[in-house]
Amino acid sequence: MPDLDVLDEPWFNRFVELPLKAIVILIVALVLRWLVNRLIDRLTHQASKTPTVPSPLANLTSGAKSVDRPEPVAQRRRQRAEALGSLLKSIATGIIMMIAVVTILASFGIPVAPLLTSAGIVGVALGFGAQTLVKDFLAGISMMLEDQYGVGDVVDLGEAAGTVEAVGLRVTRLRDVDGTVWYVRNGEILRVGNSSQNWARTVLDITVAYDSDLDQAQQILSEVASEMYADPNYEGVIIEAPEVWGVERFDKDGVVVRVVLKTAPLQQWNVARTMRERIKRRFDAAGIRIPATIIPPGGTA
């Protein structure tokens, strides 16, 4: 029979039993961390899946065209899910490792209460000293959870507007139309105007001279918009039959007539440019004048 008295020896407890306990605790913590990360990966993978679905507007009107845009939607959801998954992994790892360290220290007979009290005091001090940083992180988490915007969206953040290039937990990076890169702290974003979610609208206010035939002008606008809607090149770009809303207002230069077209996200500007070109050609052919303010040399209008 082996001598079991050796198990009661102080040196055995100090150099064998306690290290073994610490190793077992670390192994359990690592296994638990691996399991939690696998669960988060599975949830992230499920959340990033996006089936091919028609445009949300396709079911709102009977005449709307079905628009399949799976790739941008899938990419958007994938980026959002990966960012949230990375955040959850970091939080889970920190909690598990902190519990493991405290358990190991307690097994070695080290009092952990003073350490926890000190850590709480340090945490409060850091919280007061890094309020702005904490505010930015919390705002970033909220924006990701609410899906306010993503990479590739065109947004107006108040102080800066442009295309989003990166969304972080602390800072959002976007590039404006001039190519300037803006770094905006998430905690300083009070409002977000997103031009890229679900659908967009091209709104054209066309000014015609007061002596123009308004019925003819509106008929031409309706024909030009309908021709673009029926154009195969714009299938899936203009997602609903266009509308001429009629006279919008009277300006000093002429009568303003409004025509609107619902488009896929980020396509409203391309549609507007093409519409202006076609309207100008049709107005010229019909003899409808678009008034212009003439600025005299060296003067102002």
Buried (B, 14 or more C-beta within 10 A) or exposed (E): EEEEEEEEEEEEEEEEEBEEBBEEBBEEBEEBBEEBBEEBBEBBEEBBEBEEEBBEBBEEEEEBBEBEBEEBBBBBBBBBBBBBBEBBBEEBBEEBBEEBBBBBBEBEEEEBEEEEEEEEEEEEEEEEEEEEBBBBBEBBBEBBEEEBBBBBBBBBBEEBBBBBEEBBBBBBBBBEEEEEEBEBBBBBBEEBEBBBBEBBEBEBEBBBEEEBEBEBBBEBBBBBBBEBBEEEEBEBBBBBBBBBEEEBEEEEBBBBBBBBBBBBBBBBEBBBEBBBEBBBEBBEEBEBBBBEEEEEEEEEE
